[in-house]
């Protein structure tokens, strides 16, 4: 039977092709023997048939995946056969897309596939790291403990993202209120002063003239300004969600004094967590680097992991590549070097990631307290400028009247 696959070779190049084998597991082993590390594999027929199912299962949350791994771990540890365990989870599921995914996985298991092979039919839901850890668990005979480890990993990553989103809700709300206040001042308050100034026929300072011009522009062309801003925001968001925009924004953030350090700490924690978990599961070093690279979206860190892979291929240490470019926290590089020398790299990586996760959680909790005063100060400065610009002509007029008397 022919199997279509996507994989990376020892140089980090993406490979696509087909291979003849009796099963997907045999195909994966044949490719691995050639130093080709599979990220997705399936029969050519099943690849085409699974496209519709993939379209229906794009919105499976990380929380759902973590819960699946945890519940499956419990069922497997009690001796429940995999097919029965998946069927039980399918009966409990409520989301239609998730039910479809579990149903397909169950059918694959009933056809004789391993769990890893069954999950590969939904590679858009179960990423390469998830599947590789499952494969390691099946090979070692400790699938239940490996699934529990996957649940911890996935839940931790989901929690970090949720904490970030939660920390940003209040600043976003505060920004929205500030924009409303600015809109009211420009659209309602300034026009009233404009009529007063015209009645008084007094010379206006430059700042007052600029504010009046902005007010007239907004009131006269609001019907075009609002759609233009909306379109601009939509295009900006779309660009930032793309690879080019995300990398550009990431590069800018990396160069910022304090925020860049936070950004590096989050990426360092993610990389060390993934590599530590994979190595602890006895996944080969090159494959661990491959899988970690797939889970990293920023181009600079992808290049860093490519360099690490090349270094390992040449017989060098991972720490040598991580030392370059300043993308990994220096103290972490030193810890990794010590881990390599002592033969406890996986343990060191996991300990480092635990420490960084705790530090990052503290940073996330403080984000609101950092951003809030910045927004309030900016709003206060703008309101102050508007107030001074509006009342300064009145003060001048009063002074002139007093001088004339």
MARFI-522102 format. One record per residue (C-alpha): residue in three letters; x, y, z. Coordinates in Angstrom, 3 decimals. Layout:
<numis>
("Ala", (X, Y, Z))
...
</numis>
This chain:
<numis>
("Unk", (0.000, 0.000, 0.000))
("Unk", (1.256, 3.485, -0.833))
("Unk", (1.460, 6.065, 1.945))
("Unk", (1.731, 9.797, 1.365))
("Unk", (3.859, 11.587, 3.947))
("Unk", (5.224, 14.940, 5.051))
("Unk", (8.530, 14.875, 6.903))
("Unk", (11.815, 16.634, 7.631))
("Unk", (15.229, 15.283, 6.739))
("Unk", (18.381, 15.586, 8.837))
("Unk", (19.112, 19.008, 7.310))
("Unk", (15.732, 20.389, 8.335))
("Unk", (14.277, 20.440, 4.815))
("Unk", (10.596, 19.674, 4.334))
("Unk", (10.011, 16.485, 2.359))
("Unk", (6.798, 15.249, 0.741))
("Unk", (6.411, 11.956, -1.055))
("Unk", (5.019, 8.448, -1.062))
("Unk", (6.402, 5.175, 0.232))
("Unk", (5.203, 1.607, -0.121))
("Unk", (4.701, -0.296, 3.125))
("Unk", (2.342, -2.741, 4.812))
("Unk", (1.224, -0.197, 7.398))
("Unk", (1.727, 3.427, 8.365))
("Unk", (3.911, 2.290, 11.287))
("Unk", (6.202, 0.359, 8.957))
("Unk", (6.338, 3.347, 6.607))
("Unk", (7.291, 5.622, 9.501))
("Unk", (10.052, 3.246, 10.633))
("Unk", (11.410, 2.911, 7.088))
("Unk", (11.609, 6.679, 6.766))
("Unk", (13.127, 7.105, 10.208))
("Unk", (15.867, 4.631, 9.270))
("Unk", (16.741, 7.078, 6.475))
("Unk", (16.890, 9.982, 8.991))
("Unk", (13.573, 11.279, 7.689))
("Unk", (11.249, 12.258, 10.516))
("Unk", (7.551, 11.993, 9.716))
("Unk", (5.095, 14.699, 10.784))
("Unk", (2.063, 13.449, 8.818))
("Unk", (1.362, 10.173, 7.035))
("Unk", (-1.629, 8.348, 5.599))
("Unk", (-2.785, 6.409, 2.580))
("Unk", (-3.170, 8.552, -0.518))
("Unk", (-6.873, 7.735, -0.562))
("Unk", (-7.408, 8.559, 3.098))
("Unk", (-5.517, 11.823, 2.668))
("Unk", (-8.031, 13.058, 0.130))
("Unk", (-11.044, 11.722, 2.040))
("Unk", (-9.921, 13.314, 5.282))
("Unk", (-9.892, 16.851, 3.855))
("Unk", (-13.596, 17.389, 4.559))
("Unk", (-13.231, 16.090, 8.087))
("Unk", (-10.318, 18.447, 8.609))
("Unk", (-12.412, 21.389, 7.514))
("Unk", (-14.958, 20.465, 10.175))
("Unk", (-12.373, 20.053, 12.925))
("Unk", (-10.309, 23.203, 12.737))
("Unk", (-11.662, 24.751, 15.916))
("Unk", (-10.810, 22.074, 18.480))
("Unk", (-9.472, 23.931, 21.512))
("Unk", (-6.268, 23.119, 23.372))
("Unk", (-8.368, 22.629, 26.506))
("Unk", (-10.357, 19.891, 24.743))
("Unk", (-7.156, 18.181, 23.586))
("Unk", (-5.701, 18.293, 27.110))
("Unk", (-8.900, 16.867, 28.600))
("Unk", (-8.904, 14.111, 25.973))
("Unk", (-5.345, 13.085, 26.839))
("Unk", (-6.087, 13.128, 30.559))
("Unk", (-9.312, 11.115, 30.342))
("Unk", (-7.798, 8.627, 27.905))
("Unk", (-4.838, 8.199, 30.267))
("Unk", (-7.188, 7.318, 33.131))
("Unk", (-9.148, 4.824, 31.014))
("Unk", (-6.015, 3.142, 29.645))
("Unk", (-4.480, 2.890, 33.131))
("Unk", (-7.563, 0.943, 34.292))
("Unk", (-7.070, -1.594, 31.508))
("Unk", (-9.809, -0.333, 29.191))
("Unk", (-9.059, -1.288, 25.553))
("Unk", (-8.226, 1.709, 23.364))
("Unk", (-11.222, 1.229, 21.063))
("Unk", (-13.603, 1.117, 24.021))
("Unk", (-11.900, 4.100, 25.653))
("Unk", (-12.235, 6.246, 22.520))
("Unk", (-15.844, 5.113, 22.078))
("Unk", (-16.581, 6.147, 25.662))
("Unk", (-15.060, 9.588, 25.125))
("Unk", (-17.003, 9.956, 21.874))
("Unk", (-20.281, 9.262, 23.689))
("Unk", (-19.456, 11.955, 26.238))
("Unk", (-18.474, 14.548, 23.620))
("Unk", (-20.929, 17.310, 22.742))
("Unk", (-19.104, 19.288, 20.049))
("Unk", (-19.952, 17.970, 16.579))
("Unk", (-16.468, 18.517, 15.163))
("Unk", (-14.882, 16.727, 18.118))
("Unk", (-17.330, 13.817, 17.802))
("Unk", (-16.311, 13.485, 14.143))
("Unk", (-12.629, 13.391, 15.066))
("Unk", (-13.110, 10.749, 17.768))
("Unk", (-15.306, 8.668, 15.452))
("Unk", (-12.605, 8.652, 12.776))
("Unk", (-9.926, 7.737, 15.323))
("Unk", (-12.085, 4.874, 16.613))
("Unk", (-12.598, 3.499, 13.096))
("Unk", (-8.856, 3.585, 12.465))
("Unk", (-8.241, 1.651, 15.667))
("Unk", (-10.865, -0.918, 14.711))
("Unk", (-9.077, -1.354, 11.365))
("Unk", (-5.944, -2.350, 13.269))
("Unk", (-3.990, 0.923, 13.280))
("Unk", (-2.017, 2.020, 16.306))
("Unk", (-3.203, 5.083, 18.211))
("Unk", (-0.392, 7.144, 16.699))
("Unk", (-1.401, 6.110, 13.171))
("Unk", (-5.067, 6.797, 13.951))
("Unk", (-4.253, 10.276, 15.211))
("Unk", (-2.240, 11.047, 12.076))
("Unk", (-5.464, 11.160, 10.076))
("Unk", (-6.246, 14.328, 12.040))
("Unk", (-2.832, 15.982, 12.111))
("Unk", (-4.518, 19.413, 12.153))
("Unk", (-5.954, 18.529, 15.583))
("Unk", (-3.196, 16.364, 17.078))
("Unk", (0.099, 18.067, 16.301))
("Unk", (3.389, 16.315, 15.617))
("Unk", (4.544, 16.635, 19.237))
("Unk", (1.343, 14.996, 20.510))
("Unk", (1.639, 12.120, 18.046))
("Unk", (5.333, 11.590, 18.650))
("Unk", (4.792, 11.317, 22.404))
("Unk", (1.943, 8.862, 21.820))
("Unk", (4.228, 6.820, 19.582))
("Unk", (6.916, 6.817, 22.286))
("Unk", (4.336, 5.722, 24.859))
("Unk", (3.127, 2.876, 22.672))
("Unk", (6.681, 1.716, 21.983))
("Unk", (7.647, 1.736, 25.664))
("Unk", (4.410, 0.165, 26.877))
("Unk", (3.653, 3.164, 29.091))
("Unk", (0.949, 4.842, 27.039))
("Unk", (-1.097, 5.870, 30.088))
("Unk", (1.747, 7.792, 31.737))
("Unk", (2.709, 9.353, 28.407))
("Unk", (-0.864, 10.515, 27.805))
("Unk", (-0.863, 12.062, 31.254))
("Unk", (2.366, 13.859, 30.382))
("Unk", (0.778, 15.122, 27.157))
("Unk", (-2.213, 16.382, 29.140))
("Unk", (0.053, 18.315, 31.506))
("Unk", (2.012, 19.811, 28.596))
("Unk", (-1.069, 20.823, 26.613))
("Unk", (-2.915, 22.156, 29.646))
("Unk", (0.077, 24.243, 30.700))
("Unk", (0.386, 25.819, 27.256))
("Unk", (-3.350, 26.497, 27.126))
("Unk", (-3.224, 28.043, 30.605))
("Unk", (-0.416, 30.395, 29.615))
("Unk", (-2.393, 31.575, 26.583))
("Unk", (-5.526, 31.999, 28.698))
("Unk", (-3.582, 34.000, 31.290))
("Unk", (-2.225, 36.277, 28.578))
("Unk", (-5.687, 36.849, 27.130))
("Unk", (-7.124, 37.449, 30.590))
("Unk", (-4.397, 39.943, 31.426))
("Unk", (-5.123, 41.894, 28.246))
("Unk", (-8.903, 42.157, 28.712))
("Unk", (-8.796, 45.090, 31.136))
("Unk", (-6.222, 47.124, 29.164))
("Unk", (-8.253, 46.557, 25.986))
("Unk", (-11.435, 47.641, 27.778))
("Unk", (-9.661, 50.699, 29.165))
("Unk", (-8.345, 51.552, 25.707))
("Unk", (-11.864, 51.289, 24.288))
("Unk", (-13.238, 53.633, 26.956))
("Unk", (-10.395, 56.067, 26.269))
("Unk", (-11.225, 56.089, 22.562))
("Unk", (-14.879, 56.800, 23.372))
("Unk", (-13.836, 59.713, 25.598))
("Unk", (-11.610, 61.097, 22.846))
("Unk", (-14.418, 60.709, 20.325))
("Unk", (-16.843, 62.635, 22.550))
("Unk", (-14.324, 65.427, 23.069))
("Unk", (-13.571, 65.740, 19.362))
("Unk", (-17.131, 65.301, 18.131))
("Unk", (-19.121, 67.110, 20.859))
("Unk", (-16.990, 69.297, 23.135))
("Unk", (-14.697, 70.913, 20.569))
("Unk", (-17.505, 72.001, 18.196))
("Unk", (-19.140, 73.957, 21.036))
("Unk", (-15.920, 75.811, 21.711))
("Unk", (-15.520, 76.400, 17.975))
("Unk", (-18.787, 78.350, 17.869))
("Unk", (-17.724, 80.344, 20.915))
("Unk", (-14.393, 81.287, 19.366))
("Unk", (-16.080, 82.416, 16.158))
("Unk", (-18.389, 84.674, 18.194))
("Unk", (-15.501, 86.184, 20.150))
("Unk", (-13.373, 86.640, 17.029))
("Unk", (-10.169, 86.204, 19.029))
("Unk", (-6.780, 84.956, 17.704))
("Unk", (-6.277, 81.236, 18.368))
("Unk", (-3.037, 79.442, 19.352))
("Unk", (-1.623, 76.901, 16.889))
("Unk", (-2.627, 73.887, 19.026))
("Unk", (-6.202, 75.160, 19.209))
("Unk", (-6.344, 75.629, 15.428))
("Unk", (-5.058, 72.073, 14.895))
("Unk", (-7.664, 70.601, 17.246))
("Unk", (-10.424, 72.606, 15.580))
("Unk", (-9.270, 71.390, 12.175))
("Unk", (-9.332, 67.769, 13.393))
("Unk", (-12.807, 68.275, 14.849))
("Unk", (-14.138, 69.784, 11.609))
("Unk", (-12.544, 66.974, 9.591))
("Unk", (-14.097, 64.244, 11.755))
("Unk", (-17.545, 65.857, 11.778))
("Unk", (-17.487, 66.558, 8.057))
("Unk", (-16.131, 63.232, 6.798))
("Unk", (-17.058, 60.725, 9.524))
("Unk", (-18.939, 58.677, 6.919))
("Unk", (-15.649, 57.974, 5.135))
("Unk", (-13.265, 57.963, 8.103))
("Unk", (-15.056, 55.229, 10.074))
("Unk", (-15.154, 52.697, 7.162))
("Unk", (-11.527, 53.527, 6.312))
("Unk", (-10.410, 52.873, 9.893))
("Unk", (-12.464, 49.658, 10.012))
("Unk", (-10.951, 48.370, 6.777))
("Unk", (-7.481, 49.355, 7.955))
("Unk", (-7.884, 47.513, 11.263))
("Unk", (-9.238, 44.391, 9.533))
("Unk", (-6.341, 44.382, 7.052))
("Unk", (-3.814, 44.941, 9.842))
("Unk", (-5.234, 42.060, 11.906))
("Unk", (-5.247, 39.801, 8.837))
("Unk", (-1.638, 40.720, 8.068))
("Unk", (-0.538, 40.137, 11.665))
("Unk", (-2.172, 36.696, 11.626))
("Unk", (-0.144, 35.762, 8.555))
("Unk", (3.417, 34.506, 8.702))
("Unk", (4.966, 37.723, 7.373))
("Unk", (3.074, 40.013, 9.735))
("Unk", (3.591, 37.794, 12.772))
("Unk", (7.336, 37.605, 12.133))
("Unk", (7.588, 41.357, 11.549))
("Unk", (5.736, 42.098, 14.776))
("Unk", (7.821, 39.523, 16.627))
("Unk", (11.061, 41.090, 15.401))
("Unk", (9.889, 44.513, 16.570))
("Unk", (8.865, 43.159, 19.964))
("Unk", (12.213, 41.383, 20.399))
("Unk", (14.023, 44.720, 20.045))
("Unk", (11.961, 46.519, 22.696))
("Unk", (13.880, 47.019, 25.978))
("Unk", (11.664, 45.281, 28.551))
("Unk", (8.949, 43.665, 26.446))
("Unk", (11.609, 41.930, 24.345))
("Unk", (12.957, 40.216, 27.465))
("Unk", (9.464, 38.978, 28.345))
("Unk", (8.970, 37.728, 24.775))
("Unk", (12.272, 35.812, 24.882))
("Unk", (11.378, 34.313, 28.248))
("Unk", (8.062, 32.981, 26.920))
("Unk", (9.669, 31.445, 23.831))
("Unk", (12.538, 30.015, 25.862))
("Unk", (10.043, 28.380, 28.231))
("Unk", (8.088, 26.889, 25.336))
("Unk", (11.176, 25.485, 23.612))
("Unk", (12.680, 24.014, 26.773))
("Unk", (9.315, 22.537, 27.808))
("Unk", (8.783, 20.812, 24.454))
("Unk", (12.346, 19.545, 24.097))
("Unk", (12.478, 18.389, 27.706))
("Unk", (9.220, 16.456, 27.399))
("Unk", (10.249, 14.844, 24.108))
("Unk", (13.723, 13.859, 25.305))
("Unk", (12.316, 12.504, 28.561))
("Unk", (10.048, 10.307, 26.421))
("Unk", (13.203, 8.977, 24.706))
("Unk", (12.445, 10.687, 21.393))
("Unk", (15.776, 11.032, 19.498))
("Unk", (17.489, 14.418, 19.747))
("Unk", (17.176, 15.311, 16.054))
("Unk", (13.511, 14.396, 15.986))
("Unk", (12.915, 16.354, 19.198))
("Unk", (14.418, 19.451, 17.619))
("Unk", (12.327, 18.896, 14.467))
("Unk", (9.108, 18.615, 16.423))
("Unk", (9.920, 21.616, 18.584))
("Unk", (10.613, 23.670, 15.474))
("Unk", (7.187, 22.762, 14.084))
("Unk", (5.552, 24.046, 17.246))
("Unk", (7.325, 27.417, 17.093))
("Unk", (5.824, 30.098, 14.866))
("Unk", (8.475, 32.832, 14.973))
("Unk", (10.944, 32.743, 12.090))
("Unk", (13.952, 33.705, 14.232))
("Unk", (13.349, 30.812, 16.624))
("Unk", (12.721, 28.428, 13.737))
("Unk", (16.130, 29.410, 12.366))
("Unk", (17.661, 28.945, 15.809))
("Unk", (16.308, 25.391, 15.982))
("Unk", (17.497, 24.735, 12.421))
("Unk", (20.972, 25.792, 13.557))
("Unk", (20.682, 23.539, 16.603))
("Unk", (19.759, 20.610, 14.389))
("Unk", (22.715, 21.255, 12.100))
("Unk", (25.003, 21.510, 15.121))
("Unk", (23.809, 18.151, 16.462))
("Unk", (24.194, 16.590, 12.995))
("Unk", (27.838, 17.747, 13.008))
("Unk", (28.400, 16.271, 16.461))
("Unk", (28.187, 19.566, 18.345))
("Unk", (26.084, 20.430, 21.376))
("Unk", (22.657, 22.079, 21.313))
("Unk", (23.895, 24.738, 23.737))
("Unk", (26.404, 25.969, 21.136))
("Unk", (23.580, 26.872, 18.759))
("Unk", (21.396, 28.316, 21.530))
("Unk", (24.231, 30.626, 22.563))
("Unk", (24.018, 32.436, 19.228))
("Unk", (21.740, 35.379, 18.457))
("Unk", (20.650, 36.233, 21.992))
("Unk", (17.265, 34.548, 21.539))
("Unk", (17.632, 32.187, 24.487))
("Unk", (18.081, 33.555, 27.996))
("Unk", (21.861, 33.324, 28.778))
("Unk", (21.350, 31.576, 32.123))
("Unk", (19.283, 28.937, 30.329))
("Unk", (22.088, 28.326, 27.824))
("Unk", (24.461, 27.717, 30.724))
("Unk", (21.991, 25.330, 32.369))
("Unk", (21.581, 23.416, 29.096))
("Unk", (25.350, 23.161, 28.743))
("Unk", (25.619, 21.707, 32.236))
("Unk", (22.791, 19.294, 31.454))
("Unk", (24.582, 18.073, 28.340))
("Unk", (27.808, 17.529, 30.260))
("Unk", (26.091, 15.645, 33.070))
("Unk", (23.871, 13.575, 30.761))
("Unk", (20.713, 14.965, 32.377))
("Unk", (19.589, 17.294, 29.590))
("Unk", (15.911, 16.293, 29.655))
("Unk", (15.696, 16.826, 33.412))
("Unk", (17.457, 20.187, 33.188))
("Unk", (15.202, 21.374, 30.358))
("Unk", (12.080, 20.465, 32.321))
("Unk", (13.376, 22.164, 35.469))
("Unk", (14.261, 25.288, 33.497))
("Unk", (10.844, 25.386, 31.860))
("Unk", (9.140, 24.988, 35.263))
("Unk", (11.094, 27.943, 36.610))
("Unk", (10.442, 30.092, 33.540))
("Unk", (6.737, 29.252, 33.555))
("Unk", (6.465, 30.437, 37.154))
("Unk", (8.313, 33.644, 36.309))
("Unk", (6.196, 34.204, 33.213))
("Unk", (2.971, 33.733, 35.178))
("Unk", (4.124, 36.473, 37.541))
("Unk", (4.877, 38.717, 34.572))
("Unk", (1.478, 38.019, 33.015))
("Unk", (-0.283, 38.957, 36.242))
("Unk", (1.615, 42.240, 36.321))
("Unk", (0.887, 43.151, 32.688))
("Unk", (-2.367, 44.902, 33.559))
("Unk", (-0.733, 46.901, 36.335))
("Unk", (1.988, 47.971, 33.887))
("Unk", (-0.247, 48.881, 30.948))
("Unk", (-3.054, 50.549, 32.936))
("Unk", (-1.026, 53.562, 34.140))
("Unk", (0.477, 54.010, 30.670))
("Unk", (-2.994, 54.239, 29.108))
("Unk", (-4.241, 56.550, 31.859))
("Unk", (-1.221, 58.828, 31.519))
("Unk", (-1.642, 58.995, 27.731))
("Unk", (-5.344, 59.788, 28.109))
("Unk", (-4.595, 62.401, 30.761))
("Unk", (-2.007, 64.073, 28.539))
("Unk", (-4.435, 64.275, 25.624))
("Unk", (-7.275, 65.600, 27.777))
("Unk", (-4.869, 68.122, 29.288))
("Unk", (-3.750, 69.309, 25.854))
("Unk", (-7.365, 69.690, 24.745))
("Unk", (-8.326, 71.558, 27.917))
("Unk", (-5.375, 73.933, 27.719))
("Unk", (-5.939, 74.523, 23.999))
("Unk", (-9.613, 75.327, 24.600))
("Unk", (-9.224, 77.579, 27.622))
("Unk", (-6.023, 79.372, 26.597))
("Unk", (-7.836, 81.687, 24.135))
("Unk", (-10.357, 82.516, 26.874))
("Unk", (-7.554, 83.363, 29.273))
("Unk", (-5.922, 85.550, 26.616))
("Unk", (-9.231, 87.282, 25.967))
("Unk", (-9.749, 87.895, 29.694))
("Unk", (-6.210, 89.230, 30.039))
("Unk", (-6.701, 91.550, 27.061))
("Unk", (-9.994, 92.813, 28.473))
("Unk", (-8.363, 93.437, 31.843))
("Unk", (-5.427, 95.237, 30.234))
("Unk", (-7.767, 97.386, 28.168))
("Unk", (-9.685, 98.400, 31.288))
</numis>
